[in-house]
Amino acid sequence: MTYRIPGLFVLCVGLSTAGAGCAVAGDDAPALASAPRGALASGGSSSGGSASGSASGSASGSISVVTDTVLESVMDAVQGVWANGLSAEALTRNALIANPRANPVMVDVALSTESYDDVRGEPALRFQLRHEATRDVMKYLVSCALERGQSVSYTDTSTGEEYTFPGEIGICPHWAVGGVGAKCQELVSACLISRVNAEGRNVTLSMRGQAFPEHRPGLLTPAPSVRVVTVTEDGDLIPSFARCTTDASGASRDCGWTAGHVGSCTPYSYVFLGAGTEPLGDCDDDPSSAAGLPDGDTVIRVCDGIRGCDTGSTGYLEQSKVRCSGRSEPALHFVCPSSGHFSVMRGPSSVRPGVADPARGVAALVPRRRGFSVASRLRVDPDPPPGAISRREAEFEPAVYPAPEASVFRWREGAFYGRLWGNSPLHPSLEEGMNEVTEDGVFHGAKASGGVVYNHAFACTGEYWTEQAAYVGHRLCAGAGAEQDCVAHSVGACGDARSFTDCPALHQCSVDDGGLVEGDRDFQQCKGRRGGIWRHPITVFLNHPSDVIRDAPFATAVHGALFVNAPLCPGSEAAPSSAELFGIP
């Protein structure tokens, strides 16, 4: 079903059917994550219309209606985007995985409360969780291995303090009841290594790979949508998602908001976002046209990138209420940011204190049956230089809400793989008695190894990292110089690589796109240091090239496109120029 609406490209996408007309995306649906196999393209836009050359920047387009099949796949999805915040220091110096006595025991027993109990637990595992950094490692271990609804609890009998580590991703949920084999160990190892952040930042990652497709289809595959991130880079809850302590109302309040999803748009184009089930029609750019609109029960906020924001914060996008074809539901107009992504927050027009569900980042009760329609159009200068209009028309793509995970996270960082347990897993300098927590709660850490702590842990980089040594030092290692301990060996580039300074070892992974989901670009069959092949890597994708380290030795990103003024390293196949590859004039 296609509708022609002058001036706008309108895309209606849905998480629930809405009767006649457009289906719309509802933010009160369960948090989304990895899609079932084959659903990689779900949520993408269909070809719209061509922009006209008018000074107002109008374009013709169409409304796209999502089919029932796509709607079902969206509803069945579970979110596959996760935080990277495990410090390299914690993973290289903890009392469990980096402990020669505890390491082999961990994979032979259940990942459970009973195994780590101070009194009745396994002798090699007792008391180890009295160490704070070790508890941080346990938090990420349980998050990777177990699924939602599973958890491991620990009570420090010396202080009475209680800790609970919840499952999240569910790579190896059967670890909760018994020991696990090599495949589980490799997948959980890859998950842990991929979530190391030497900078101590909270970075959101898209992890892709091939876990257990026979009984966990869709795990580690891109989802049809991405939830808005509700925490800061320091891991603190953004105030706008917290409970309101007093009665509050209006769109400028910084409490009582609900996390929506992330959308995509062409930088600097006009975007219109409307709440409700009615599709957007013609919208007026004049903010005064909002005068006289009836007060609705919903307010909307739009932020730059993938995180939520507070009013006046750096991510807050200036926005105007507009009248769209007489719709009673609120609609906003804003200019697409240079990142090409926007985050949607919503909430009731007024809130009462204490209404919240912080576990989901949902801070207010929002009426159900709500959704969004999105429309966009190209901005055209009244007096463009020769050839400018046609070039911008060619670059314009309609806004999409919610945007699929594969388009939100498109920078391939690299692959992580290996095994933190197994045969001779630790650096030879680590001996029994090191990285041990005694019954009195004192941690006896090992001295710096000056190398890689885990013998069989590896990382290879994606095609656009320009300085391998700088990348490894910032991403995988703790300390400096001779005192530096690293989590994994850097083995060079996973496949082809471009480089400004040197050319690392190439083609460490023989498969550039694993076969489980065609087009998700997950590396497979990756080499270790001495030629062994590891069959269960996890490939990480970023929303922005410099997310994982502050000063990324990465090719330059310009307006959402990657500019590379360097050839492929010798021995690689010929590749198109930057302009050809990324459409940069």
C-alpha positions as CSV (number, residue, x, y, z in Angstrom):
1,M,0.0,0.0,0.0
2,T,1.6,3.3,-1.1
3,Y,0.5,6.9,-0.4
4,R,1.9,10.0,-2.1
5,I,2.4,13.0,0.1
6,P,3.9,16.1,-1.3
7,G,7.0,17.4,0.4
8,L,7.8,14.5,2.7
9,F,9.1,11.0,2.7
10,V,7.1,9.2,5.4
11,L,8.0,5.8,6.8
12,C,5.8,4.1,9.2
13,V,7.3,1.1,11.0
14,G,5.7,-1.0,13.7
15,L,6.1,-3.2,16.6
16,S,2.4,-3.9,16.7
17,T,-0.4,-3.8,14.2
18,A,-2.6,-0.8,14.3
19,G,-5.6,-1.7,12.2
20,A,-6.0,0.2,8.9
21,G,-3.3,2.5,7.6
22,C,0.2,2.6,8.9
23,A,1.6,0.3,11.6
24,V,3.6,2.3,14.1
25,A,6.6,1.6,16.3
26,G,5.6,1.3,19.9
27,D,8.2,2.2,22.6
28,D,6.2,0.3,25.3
29,A,7.1,-3.0,23.6
30,P,9.7,-5.2,25.4
31,A,13.3,-4.2,24.9
32,L,14.6,-5.5,21.6
33,A,17.7,-7.4,20.9
34,S,19.0,-9.9,18.4
35,A,16.6,-10.8,15.7
36,P,15.8,-14.3,14.5
37,R,18.0,-15.7,11.7
38,G,17.5,-14.0,8.4
39,A,16.0,-10.8,9.9
40,L,19.0,-8.7,9.4
41,A,17.3,-6.3,7.0
42,S,14.1,-5.9,9.0
43,G,13.3,-2.3,9.7
44,G,15.2,-0.9,6.8
45,S,13.7,1.8,4.6
46,S,12.3,1.1,1.2
47,S,13.2,3.4,-1.7
48,G,11.3,6.6,-1.3
49,G,11.1,9.5,-3.7
50,S,13.4,11.9,-5.4
51,A,14.0,15.4,-4.0
52,S,12.8,18.4,-5.9
53,G,14.9,21.5,-6.4
54,S,12.6,23.9,-4.6
55,A,14.1,26.4,-2.1
56,S,11.9,25.0,0.7
57,G,13.6,21.7,0.4
58,S,10.6,19.6,-0.5
59,A,10.8,16.0,-1.7
60,S,8.2,13.5,-2.9
61,G,8.0,10.1,-1.3
62,S,5.8,7.4,-0.1
63,I,4.5,5.7,3.0
64,S,5.9,2.2,3.6
65,V,3.9,-0.2,5.6
66,V,5.7,-3.0,7.4
67,T,4.3,-6.5,6.7
68,D,2.9,-8.8,9.4
69,T,5.9,-11.1,8.9
70,V,8.3,-8.3,9.8
71,L,6.2,-7.2,12.7
72,E,6.3,-10.7,14.1
73,S,10.1,-10.9,13.8
74,V,10.4,-7.6,15.6
75,M,8.2,-8.7,18.5
76,D,10.1,-12.0,18.8
77,A,13.5,-10.2,19.0
78,V,15.6,-9.7,22.1
79,Q,18.2,-6.9,22.4
80,G,21.7,-7.8,21.3
81,V,23.5,-4.5,22.1
82,W,25.5,-4.6,25.3
83,A,27.8,-2.3,27.4
84,N,31.6,-2.5,27.3
85,G,32.9,-1.5,30.7
86,L,35.1,-4.3,32.2
87,S,38.5,-2.8,33.0
88,A,41.6,-4.5,31.7
89,E,43.1,-4.3,35.1
90,A,40.2,-6.2,36.7
91,L,40.4,-9.0,34.1
92,T,44.2,-9.3,34.2
93,R,44.3,-9.2,38.0
94,N,41.3,-11.0,39.7
95,A,41.0,-13.9,42.1
96,L,39.1,-16.2,39.8
97,I,40.0,-16.4,36.1
98,A,43.5,-15.0,36.7
99,N,44.0,-17.3,39.7
100,P,46.0,-20.5,38.9
101,R,44.1,-22.5,41.6
102,A,40.5,-21.2,40.8
103,N,40.7,-21.1,37.0
104,P,40.4,-24.8,36.2
105,V,37.7,-25.3,38.9
106,M,35.4,-22.6,37.5
107,V,34.5,-24.5,34.3
108,D,34.1,-27.9,36.1
109,V,31.3,-26.7,38.4
110,A,28.1,-24.8,38.0
111,L,28.1,-21.0,37.7
112,S,25.8,-20.8,40.7
113,T,25.4,-19.3,44.1
114,E,26.3,-22.6,45.8
115,S,29.7,-22.9,44.0
116,Y,30.9,-19.5,45.3
117,D,29.5,-19.7,48.8
118,D,31.9,-18.7,51.6
119,V,31.0,-21.7,53.7
120,R,29.7,-24.5,51.4
121,G,31.3,-23.5,48.1
122,E,34.1,-25.1,46.2
123,P,37.3,-24.7,48.2
124,A,39.2,-23.0,45.4
125,L,36.3,-20.5,44.9
126,R,35.5,-19.6,48.5
127,F,36.3,-16.0,49.7
128,Q,37.4,-14.9,46.2
129,L,34.4,-12.7,45.7
130,R,35.4,-10.6,48.7
131,H,37.7,-8.8,46.3
132,E,35.9,-5.8,44.5
133,A,37.6,-6.2,41.1
134,T,36.9,-9.9,41.2
135,R,33.2,-9.1,41.7
136,D,33.3,-6.9,38.7
137,V,34.7,-9.7,36.6
138,M,32.0,-12.0,38.0
139,K,29.3,-9.5,37.0
140,Y,30.5,-9.6,33.4
141,L,31.0,-13.3,33.4
142,V,27.4,-14.0,34.6
143,S,26.1,-11.3,32.2
144,C,27.8,-13.1,29.2
145,A,27.0,-16.7,30.2
146,L,23.6,-16.7,31.8
147,E,20.3,-15.3,30.5
148,R,17.7,-13.1,32.0
149,G,16.0,-14.7,34.9
150,Q,19.2,-16.5,36.0
151,S,21.6,-15.0,38.5
152,V,24.4,-15.8,40.9
153,S,24.3,-14.3,44.4
154,Y,27.1,-14.0,46.9
155,T,27.1,-13.0,50.6
156,D,30.4,-11.8,52.2
157,T,30.1,-13.6,55.5
158,S,32.8,-11.3,57.0
159,T,30.7,-8.1,56.4
160,G,27.2,-9.4,55.8
161,E,27.1,-7.6,52.4
162,E,25.0,-9.3,49.7
163,Y,25.7,-9.1,45.9
164,T,23.6,-10.4,43.0
165,F,25.0,-10.8,39.5
166,P,22.2,-11.1,36.9
167,G,22.3,-13.0,33.7
168,E,21.8,-11.0,30.5
169,I,23.1,-12.2,27.1
170,G,22.7,-16.0,27.7
171,I,25.5,-17.4,25.6
172,C,25.8,-20.4,27.9
173,P,22.8,-20.7,30.2
174,H,23.4,-24.3,31.0
175,W,26.5,-23.3,32.9
176,A,24.1,-22.6,35.8
177,V,23.6,-26.3,36.5
178,G,27.0,-27.8,35.7
179,G,30.4,-27.6,34.1
180,V,30.8,-26.6,30.5
181,G,32.8,-27.7,27.4
182,A,35.2,-26.0,25.1
183,K,32.6,-24.2,22.8
184,C,30.9,-22.5,25.8
185,Q,34.3,-21.6,27.2
186,E,35.4,-20.0,23.9
187,L,32.2,-18.0,23.4
188,V,32.1,-16.7,27.0
189,S,35.9,-15.9,26.7
190,A,35.2,-13.9,23.5
191,C,32.4,-12.1,25.2
192,L,34.5,-11.1,28.2
193,I,37.5,-10.0,26.0
194,S,35.3,-7.9,23.8
195,R,33.8,-6.0,26.7
196,V,37.2,-4.9,28.1
197,N,37.6,-1.1,28.2
198,A,41.0,0.2,29.4
199,E,39.6,3.7,29.5
200,G,36.9,2.9,32.1
201,R,34.1,4.2,29.9
202,N,30.7,2.7,29.4
203,V,30.5,2.1,25.6
204,T,27.6,0.4,23.8
205,L,28.6,-2.4,21.4
206,S,27.0,-4.6,18.9
207,M,28.3,-8.1,19.2
208,R,27.9,-10.6,16.4
209,G,28.8,-14.2,16.0
210,Q,27.5,-17.8,15.9
211,A,26.6,-19.1,19.3
212,F,24.3,-22.1,19.5
213,P,21.9,-21.7,16.5
214,E,20.4,-25.1,17.0
215,H,18.7,-24.0,20.2
216,R,19.3,-20.3,20.5
217,P,18.6,-18.8,17.1
218,G,19.1,-15.1,16.8
219,L,21.7,-14.8,19.6
220,L,24.5,-12.5,18.5
221,T,22.8,-11.4,15.3
222,P,21.7,-7.8,14.5
223,A,18.2,-6.8,15.7
224,P,15.5,-4.8,14.0
225,S,15.9,-2.0,16.5
226,V,18.1,-0.6,19.2
227,R,17.0,0.8,22.6
228,V,18.2,4.2,23.6
229,V,21.1,4.1,26.1
230,T,20.0,5.4,29.5
231,V,23.4,5.8,31.2
232,T,26.3,8.1,30.8
233,E,29.8,7.1,29.7
234,D,30.6,6.7,33.5
235,G,27.7,4.2,33.8
236,D,25.5,6.6,35.8
237,L,21.8,6.8,35.1
238,I,20.9,9.9,33.0
239,P,18.8,12.0,35.4
240,S,15.9,12.3,32.9
241,F,15.3,8.5,33.3
242,A,15.2,8.7,37.1
243,R,12.0,8.9,39.2
244,C,10.6,12.3,39.7
245,T,10.7,13.3,43.4
246,T,8.0,16.0,43.0
247,D,5.1,16.5,40.6
248,A,6.5,17.5,37.2
249,S,5.1,18.3,33.8
250,G,6.1,19.4,30.4
251,A,8.8,18.5,27.9
252,S,11.6,20.4,29.7
253,R,11.5,18.4,32.9
254,D,14.6,16.2,33.6
255,C,12.9,13.2,35.2
256,G,10.2,10.7,34.5
257,W,11.1,9.9,30.9
258,T,11.0,6.5,29.1
259,A,13.7,5.2,26.7
260,G,12.5,4.8,23.2
261,H,14.6,3.6,20.2
262,V,17.3,4.9,18.0
263,G,16.5,6.3,14.5
264,S,18.7,7.1,11.5
265,C,18.6,10.1,9.1
266,T,20.7,12.0,6.6
267,P,22.8,14.6,8.4
268,Y,21.3,18.1,8.2
269,S,18.0,17.0,6.6
270,Y,14.7,17.9,8.1
271,V,13.1,15.2,10.2
272,F,9.5,15.1,11.5
273,L,8.6,12.7,14.3
274,G,5.0,12.2,15.4
275,A,3.5,10.2,18.2
276,G,0.3,8.2,17.8
277,T,-1.2,6.0,15.2
278,E,-2.0,8.6,12.5
279,P,0.7,8.7,9.8
280,L,2.3,12.1,9.3
281,G,1.1,14.3,6.4
282,D,2.2,17.8,5.4
283,C,4.0,19.6,8.3
284,D,4.5,23.3,8.7
285,D,8.0,24.5,9.5
286,D,6.6,27.5,11.3
287,P,6.8,26.8,15.1
288,S,3.9,29.2,15.6
289,S,1.6,26.7,13.8
290,A,1.7,24.7,17.0
291,A,-0.4,27.4,18.6
292,G,-3.9,26.1,19.5
293,L,-2.9,22.4,19.4
294,P,-4.8,20.5,22.1
295,D,-2.7,19.4,25.0
296,G,-1.9,15.7,24.6
297,D,-1.0,13.1,27.2
298,T,2.5,12.5,25.7
299,V,5.7,14.6,25.4
300,I,8.6,13.8,23.2
301,R,12.3,14.6,23.4
302,V,15.0,13.9,20.7
303,C,18.7,13.6,21.4
304,D,21.8,13.3,19.2
305,G,23.3,9.8,18.8
306,I,22.2,6.7,20.7
307,R,22.0,8.1,24.3
308,G,19.2,9.9,26.0
309,C,19.8,13.4,27.3
310,D,18.7,16.1,29.7
311,T,17.4,19.5,28.7
312,G,20.4,21.7,27.8
313,S,23.0,18.9,27.7
314,T,25.3,18.5,24.8
315,G,23.2,15.8,23.2
316,Y,19.9,17.7,23.3
317,L,18.6,18.6,19.9
318,E,16.7,21.8,19.4
319,Q,13.2,20.9,18.3
320,S,9.9,22.6,17.5
321,K,6.3,21.5,17.9
322,V,4.6,21.5,14.5
323,R,1.1,20.9,13.2
324,C,1.0,17.9,10.8
325,S,-2.2,17.6,8.8
326,G,-4.3,18.6,11.8
327,R,-3.1,15.6,13.9
328,S,-4.0,15.9,17.6
329,E,-1.0,13.8,18.7
330,P,2.3,15.7,19.3
331,A,4.8,16.1,16.5
332,L,8.3,17.5,16.4
333,H,10.5,19.0,13.8
334,F,14.4,18.9,14.1
335,V,17.5,19.0,12.0
336,C,19.2,15.6,11.7
337,P,22.6,15.8,13.6
338,S,25.9,15.1,11.9
339,S,26.1,11.7,13.6
340,G,23.1,10.6,11.4
341,H,21.4,9.1,14.5
342,F,18.8,10.4,16.9
343,S,17.4,8.9,20.2
344,V,13.7,9.2,21.1
345,M,12.5,9.7,24.7
346,R,8.9,9.9,25.6
347,G,6.7,10.3,28.7
348,P,3.3,11.5,29.9
349,S,2.8,15.2,30.0
350,S,2.7,15.1,33.8
351,V,4.1,12.6,36.3
352,R,3.8,11.8,39.9
353,P,6.7,11.0,42.2
354,G,7.9,7.4,42.4
355,V,6.6,6.0,39.2
356,A,9.5,4.2,37.6
357,D,11.1,0.9,36.6
358,P,14.8,1.7,36.7
359,A,15.8,-1.9,35.8
360,R,14.5,-1.2,32.3
361,G,15.3,2.5,32.2
362,V,11.6,3.1,32.0
363,A,10.9,6.0,34.3
364,A,7.2,6.8,33.8
365,L,3.9,5.1,33.0
366,V,3.1,5.6,29.3
367,P,-0.2,4.8,27.7
368,R,0.0,1.7,25.6
369,R,-1.0,1.4,21.9
370,R,1.3,4.3,21.3
371,G,3.8,4.5,18.4
372,F,5.6,6.9,16.1
373,S,5.6,7.9,12.5
374,V,8.7,9.5,11.0
375,A,9.1,11.7,7.9
376,S,12.1,13.5,6.4
377,R,13.0,15.8,3.6
378,L,16.1,17.2,2.0
379,R,17.2,20.7,2.9
380,V,18.1,22.6,-0.3
381,D,19.9,26.0,-0.3
382,P,18.0,28.7,-2.2
383,D,21.2,29.6,-4.2
384,P,23.3,26.5,-4.3
385,P,26.6,26.3,-6.2
386,P,26.5,24.5,-9.6
387,G,25.9,20.8,-9.2
388,A,25.2,21.0,-5.4
389,I,21.6,20.0,-5.6
390,S,22.1,16.8,-7.6
391,R,24.9,15.7,-5.3
392,R,22.9,16.2,-2.2
393,E,19.9,14.5,-3.7
394,A,22.1,11.5,-4.4
395,E,23.2,11.4,-0.8
396,F,19.8,11.8,0.8
397,E,18.2,8.8,2.4
398,P,14.8,8.9,4.2
399,A,14.8,8.9,8.0
400,V,14.1,5.5,9.6
401,Y,12.6,4.9,13.1
402,P,13.4,2.6,14.7
403,A,16.7,2.0,12.8
404,P,18.0,-1.6,12.6
405,E,21.0,-2.5,14.7
406,A,23.2,-3.1,11.6
407,S,22.8,0.5,10.5
408,V,23.2,2.0,13.9
409,F,26.4,0.0,14.6
410,R,28.3,-0.1,11.3
411,W,31.9,0.4,12.2
412,R,33.6,-3.0,12.4
413,E,36.1,-2.8,15.2
414,G,37.5,-6.4,15.0
415,A,37.1,-9.9,16.4
416,F,37.9,-11.3,19.8
417,Y,38.5,-15.0,20.4
418,G,40.3,-17.7,22.3
419,R,39.9,-19.4,25.7
420,L,40.5,-18.0,29.2
421,W,40.4,-21.5,30.6
422,G,41.8,-24.9,29.5
423,N,45.4,-26.1,28.9
424,S,48.0,-23.8,30.5
425,P,45.7,-20.7,30.3
426,L,47.8,-18.3,32.2
427,H,51.2,-16.5,31.8
428,P,54.0,-18.6,33.3
429,S,54.8,-16.0,35.8
430,L,51.5,-16.6,37.6
431,E,51.9,-19.3,40.2
432,E,49.7,-20.8,42.9
433,G,49.1,-18.3,45.7
434,M,49.0,-15.3,43.3
435,N,45.8,-13.4,42.8
436,E,44.4,-15.0,45.8
437,V,42.0,-13.7,48.4
438,T,42.6,-15.1,51.9
439,E,39.9,-15.9,54.5
440,D,40.6,-12.5,56.1
441,G,39.6,-10.8,52.9
442,V,43.1,-9.7,51.8
443,F,43.9,-9.8,48.1
444,H,47.4,-11.0,47.2
445,G,47.9,-9.8,43.6
446,A,50.5,-11.0,41.2
447,K,53.3,-8.8,40.1
448,A,52.9,-7.3,36.6
449,S,53.8,-9.9,34.0
450,G,54.8,-7.3,31.4
451,G,52.9,-9.3,28.8
452,V,49.7,-11.0,28.0
453,V,48.1,-12.7,31.1
454,Y,46.0,-15.2,29.1
455,N,48.0,-17.4,26.8
456,H,45.1,-18.3,24.5
457,A,43.3,-15.0,24.2
458,F,43.5,-13.0,20.9
459,A,42.2,-9.9,19.1
460,C,42.4,-8.9,15.5
461,T,41.4,-5.5,14.1
462,G,38.9,-4.4,11.5
463,E,39.9,-2.9,8.2
464,Y,40.3,0.8,9.3
465,W,42.5,0.8,12.4
466,T,45.6,2.7,11.4
467,E,48.0,2.0,14.3
468,Q,47.8,-1.5,15.8
469,A,50.1,-0.9,18.8
470,A,48.2,2.2,19.9
471,Y,44.9,0.4,19.6
472,V,46.0,-2.6,21.6
473,G,47.6,-0.4,24.3
474,H,44.4,1.6,24.8
475,R,41.8,-1.2,24.4
476,L,43.3,-4.4,25.9
477,C,46.0,-3.5,28.3
478,A,46.4,-2.0,31.8
479,G,49.5,-0.1,33.1
480,A,52.3,1.3,31.1
481,G,55.7,0.2,29.7
482,A,57.3,-2.8,31.4
483,E,54.5,-2.8,34.0
484,Q,51.7,-3.3,31.4
485,D,49.5,-6.4,31.6
486,C,47.3,-7.2,28.6
487,V,44.2,-9.3,28.3
488,A,44.9,-10.7,24.8
489,H,47.5,-11.0,22.1
490,S,47.0,-8.6,19.2
491,V,47.6,-10.7,16.0
492,G,47.0,-7.9,13.4
493,A,44.2,-7.4,11.0
494,C,41.3,-9.8,10.8
495,G,41.1,-9.3,7.0
496,D,42.2,-6.5,4.6
497,A,43.6,-3.4,6.3
498,R,44.4,0.2,5.5
499,S,47.3,1.7,7.4
500,F,49.0,5.0,7.7
501,T,52.0,3.8,9.7
502,D,52.6,0.1,9.2
503,C,50.9,-3.0,7.8
504,P,50.0,-5.6,10.4
505,A,49.6,-9.3,9.7
506,L,46.7,-9.7,7.3
507,H,43.8,-12.1,6.9
508,Q,43.9,-13.6,10.4
509,C,40.3,-14.7,9.9
510,S,39.6,-16.7,6.7
511,V,35.9,-16.0,6.7
512,D,34.8,-12.4,6.4
513,D,31.0,-13.0,6.8
514,G,29.8,-16.0,8.8
515,G,27.1,-18.0,7.1
516,L,24.5,-18.0,9.9
517,V,23.1,-14.5,8.9
518,E,24.2,-13.3,5.5
519,G,25.5,-9.8,5.5
520,D,26.1,-9.3,9.2
521,R,29.9,-9.3,8.6
522,D,31.0,-11.5,11.5
523,F,34.5,-12.8,11.2
524,Q,35.0,-16.6,11.6
525,Q,37.8,-19.1,11.5
526,C,40.4,-16.9,13.1
527,K,44.1,-17.6,13.8
528,G,46.0,-17.6,17.1
529,R,49.7,-16.7,17.4
530,R,51.0,-20.0,16.2
531,G,48.5,-20.8,13.5
532,G,45.8,-22.6,15.4
533,I,42.2,-21.9,14.3
534,W,39.6,-20.6,16.7
535,R,36.1,-21.3,15.6
536,H,33.9,-19.2,18.0
537,P,35.0,-15.6,17.7
538,I,32.8,-12.6,18.5
539,T,32.9,-9.6,16.1
540,V,32.3,-6.1,17.6
541,F,30.7,-3.2,15.8
542,L,30.7,0.4,17.0
543,N,28.3,3.3,16.6
544,H,31.2,5.6,16.1
545,P,34.9,4.8,15.3
546,S,36.3,6.4,18.4
547,D,33.9,5.0,20.9
548,V,36.2,2.4,22.5
549,I,39.2,4.7,23.0
550,R,39.2,8.5,23.3
551,D,41.9,9.3,20.7
552,A,41.3,6.5,18.2
553,P,44.0,5.6,15.8
554,F,41.3,5.2,13.2
555,A,40.6,6.6,9.8
556,T,38.7,9.9,9.9
557,A,34.9,10.0,10.1
558,V,33.3,12.9,8.2
559,H,29.6,13.5,8.5
560,G,28.9,9.9,9.3
561,A,31.1,8.6,6.4
562,L,34.6,7.2,6.8
563,F,37.4,9.0,4.9
564,V,40.5,7.0,4.3
565,N,43.4,8.5,2.4
566,A,45.6,5.4,2.5
567,P,46.0,2.4,0.3
568,L,45.3,-1.2,1.4
569,C,48.4,-2.8,2.8
570,P,50.5,-4.7,0.3
571,G,49.2,-8.1,-0.5
572,S,45.5,-7.1,-0.2
573,E,43.2,-7.0,-3.1
574,A,42.6,-3.8,-4.9
575,A,39.9,-1.6,-3.4
576,P,37.9,1.4,-4.6
577,S,39.0,4.9,-3.5
578,S,37.4,6.6,-0.5
579,A,35.2,8.7,-2.7
580,E,33.9,5.6,-4.6
581,L,33.5,3.6,-1.4
582,F,31.8,6.2,0.8
583,G,30.3,8.7,-1.7
584,I,32.5,11.5,-0.5
585,P,32.8,14.3,-3.1
